[in-house]
Amino acid sequence: MCGIFGYIGVKNAADVLVGGLKRLEYRGYDSCGVTVASREKLGTRRVSGRVETLEKDIVKHPLKGQVGIAHTRWATHGVPSEENAHPHTDCRNELVLVHNGIVENYLEIKERMLAKGHRFKSDTDTEVIAHLIEERIKEKIGEKAPPFLEPVFFEAFRKSVNEIAGSFSLCVMWSRCPSMLLSAKMHSPLIVGLGKEENFVASDVSAFLKFTKKAVFMDDGEIASVKKDSVDYFDFKGKKITKKNSVIQWDSSMSEKGGYSHFMLKEIHEQSEAVENTIRGRLLPLEKNNLDREIGLKADVVKGIDRIQIIACGTAYHAGMVARYVFENFGLPTSCDLASEFSDRAKIIDKSTLVVAISQSGETADTLYAVGEAKQAQAKILAITNTVGSSLARKADFTLHTHCGPEIGVASTKAFLGQLAAIYALGLHFAITRGKLLYPDAKEYIGELLKIPRLIDEILEEKDSIKKIANDYSSSEHFLFIARHINYPIALEGALKIKEISYVHAEGYAAGEMKHGPIAIISEGMPVIAIATNGRAMKLVAGNIEEARARGAEIISLVDGETEKLVKAGRKILVPRTIELLSPILNTIPLQLFAFYVALNKGCDIDKPRNLAKSVTVR
Ligand code: F6R
C-alpha cells in the first residue's frame, strides 16, 4: 500500500496535498512527504511519522507553488525514516517522484545505475525509478536543455515505466518542466481527478473528492500527462488513447473505506491483492532462487536446517499451524507453538533449528520475547511480518515481508492470507532448494498458487449467499467449527473470528476429536460449520458431519464441486476447487464473511471489538 497524490492548478498546492494525504493515511502512515514546484524551484518536506507532523512542519517552513506531489508511506523496502520517505529524487534533485507498489527488479536497475555513476540516498526500491528517468533524459539531451522539454520528459518517463517490473502507480514532476505531471499505472490504483483550472492524480478518489467528483480510472499500462487545463492519456507504447469520465457518488468519509461500511469488509475484499502482492516476484522463474536474493536465505542455510520451530499468537498462530503441514509436506520436521507458551520448548532448539516467527504487527510482546529466547539458544530467526522496520524485523536474521498494506480492522483478515501466501512461497523455496521438489512438480504447485487470487475474487462475488446463511444463524449462542488436517487451523480461525467480533461462544475442533468428548455439547439446532472440501480425509469428514447431524446439529458445510455430493444435508457454501495443500486460503474467506455478517446482524462494533487491541504489546 501507500498513498500518492499530485496536484496542478491555481490553489496553494501544499494545502491541497496535505489535506489529501490525511484522507489517504489509511493506506499507510509510517512516513510522508510533499514536494511543491514554484517556477523551476522545488521545495520538499519529509517526515518520519504521520501527516499531522508534516503539516506542522509546513506551517513552520511554508512551501509556495501551485503544482506538487505528495505521499504517505507503508514501508515495503527500507525502514520507515525521513530518508526513505517519498518524494524521492534523482542525483540533481531536479526530478521528484512518488510511488505506490513494489519494483521487483530494483536491485538489477540499481546495479546498472550505480555503474553509470548515480548516487542513491535511500534504501527504497522507488528511488531507482527517479535515476532511471534521469538517465533516459540525459541520453536525450545531454547537459544542455533543448527548447521543448515536454516531449523529452514524456519519452524518458515512458521508456522508464516499460523497464520496471512489478506494481506501481507513479506521479513524477521535473523542475525544468513544471507545467506537467506524469503518472502511470501497473497493478496499483491510480485515478485522475478533473477540476476547473486544476487537475489531480491520486491512489484513491478520497484525496480529491472535496474539489471534484469527476474522475478517470486509469487501467494497467496507461500513462496520464496532467496539466492545469488538460489531461492526455497514452498507452505504454506512447499511443494516444481516450478514457471515459466517471462521476463519483461517494462522500469523502465513505471513500476512506473505499465505499465499504467497515474496514474489516474492505480488508476481506483486498485479499486477492494481498496474496498476489505477497507472492509476486518470489516464485518464478524457479532458477533465479528469488527468496535467496531477496532475503538472503542462502542455500547452505536452507540445506543445514534440521527442523523448523514456528512461534506466533492468535490468528498468526493459525497461519503457523498451516505452515507446519506445508513444511512437513515438503519433508521438513516442524513444530508450531503459541509464543506465550514457548518458554519450555526453547530448551529443545539449537543452531540447526530455523525459528519462523509470524506476526502481522511485528510488535507482539509474546512473540518478541519468544524470539529472544530462541536467539539465546542460537537458532536462526526468520520473521514473516507485514511491518517493515518493526521490532521483529529488526531482531530477525531474515525477514519475509507480507505485502498486505495496513490492516486497520482489529480482527485480522488480509494479513492472515498474506501470511499463508508467504508460507507457501517459503515452503516451495525450501522444497526446491533441498531437492525435495523437482522442476515439473514445483511448476505445478506454483501454477496452482498463481490461480488463487482469481479464485478468492470468485468467492467474494458470492458473498450474498454467505450473508443469507449468517443472517439465519446470527441469534445462535454457540457455533462449532470442524475440519481435519491442514484445514483444522482454519476451523480454529473461523471460531476465533466469530468470538472476537460477535462475542458469542464458538469452538474449533479437529473433526476426528468430536467423538472423544465435544460431541456431547451438540443439542438440537446447534450450527456446526464443517470444512468439507477436497482432501485425503474427506470421507471421514462426511462421516463426522453425519454424526453431528444425527444429534440435532444444523450443518453448514464448505464444499467444492467434487465433494458437494458427499455431504448429504444442510446448507452448503460452494468454494472453488484447488489442491488440498492450498485449500486453507480459499476456505478462510467464507468463514471471515460468515463472522462479519453474524456480527453485523448483532450490531457489534466490528472494526473495534471490545477488550481488544490491534497490537498486543504486553505479555
Ligand atoms: C485476531 C488477531 C490476533 C492477532 C494476534 C497476533 O483477529 O488479530 O489474534 O493475530 O494478536 O498479532 P500479530 O500478528 O500482530 O503478532
Residues whose N, C-alpha, C, O or C-beta is under 5 A from the ligand:
A	BS01	F6R	C313 G314 T315 A316 I358 S359 Q360 S361 G362 T364 V410 A411 S412 K614 V616
